Amino acid sequence: HFDEKLNWSVQVEIILKRLRQSKYIMRKCSHLNSKTKYMLYMSHVQSHLLYGIIAWGSMLNATQRQKIRNMINSIIKIAKISDQEKKKIISLDGLITLNEQIYIYKIHKKLLPKSLVKQYYTNNMFHEYNTRLGNNIVIQEHNSIFYKSIIEWNRLDENIRNIPKLGLFKKKNKKFD
């Protein structure tokens, strides 16, 4: 949800409302074992964060990000999630980066519809010869929401970018947190 000025404050308020509801649930379940609380966090908190994150995540301003981070930290504290389980929780910024990287991975592997893939190019498409950065992805519009994601993608080790399976890519790409 965004307004006529492409401001994501409406979306942030919806997310915060859902997180407040999740906070109530987590408070009521704080007596459960740590593994169960972690599973509740993943299903009631992280699922709300992930919904549409590819669209709104990189467009948040610092204040909006901080509001969401504060709510997440509050939920984790109230739920009394163990330190071991906390280590498995990916930060808001990490979730944004990871999901952007997955999106770019799908473009790189041509796993998305052609209408999306054709908006992106590799340097090799502009040259008839191999260049050192030939496999780097480029986009024509620098104001794209994915511009920063593409820069980060191009910084990834070539071995990680060329991992054949998405599940393995997620596991090996530890740069997101």
Residue pairs with C-beta under 8 A, 6 or more apart in sequence:
1 8
1 10
1 11
1 14
2 8
2 10
2 11
2 56
3 9
3 10
6 59
8 56
8 59
8 60
8 64
9 64
11 52
11 56
12 56
12 60
12 64
12 67
12 68
15 48
15 49
15 68
16 67
16 68
16 71
18 48
19 45
19 48
19 68
19 71
19 72
19 75
20 71
22 44
22 45
22 48
22 75
23 71
23 74
23 75
23 78
25 40
25 44
26 37
26 40
26 41
26 44
26 45
26 75
26 78
26 79
27 78
27 79
29 36
29 37
29 40
29 79
30 37
30 78
30 79
30 80
32 40
34 81
34 82
34 84
34 85
35 85
37 79
37 80
37 81
37 85
38 81
38 82
38 85
38 88
38 89
40 79
41 75
41 76
41 79
41 81
41 85
41 89
45 72
45 75
46 89
46 90
46 95
49 68
49 72
49 92
49 95
50 95
50 99
53 95
53 96
53 99
54 99
54 100
54 103
55 145
57 95
57 96
57 99
57 100
58 96
58 100
58 145
58 146
58 148
58 149
59 145
60 68
65 92
65 93
68 92
69 91
69 92
72 91
72 92
76 86
76 89
81 89
90 98
90 176
90 177
91 177
93 177
94 176
94 177
95 176
97 149
97 152
97 175
97 176
98 170
98 173
98 176
98 177
100 146
100 148
100 149
100 152
101 149
101 152
101 153
101 156
101 173
101 175
101 176
102 166
102 169
102 170
103 112
103 146
103 149
104 137
104 146
104 149
104 150
104 153
105 111
105 153
105 161
105 166
105 169
106 112
106 166
107 116
107 117
107 120
107 137
108 137
108 153
108 161
109 166
110 117
111 166
119 139
119 140
120 137
120 138
120 139
120 150
121 137
121 138
121 139
121 140
122 134
122 135
122 136
122 137
122 138
123 131
123 133
123 134
123 135
123 136
123 138
124 130
124 131
124 134
124 135
127 134
133 154
135 158
135 161
136 154
137 150
137 153
137 154
138 150
139 146
139 147
139 150
141 147
152 175
153 161
156 173
156 175
160 169
160 172
160 173
163 169
163 172
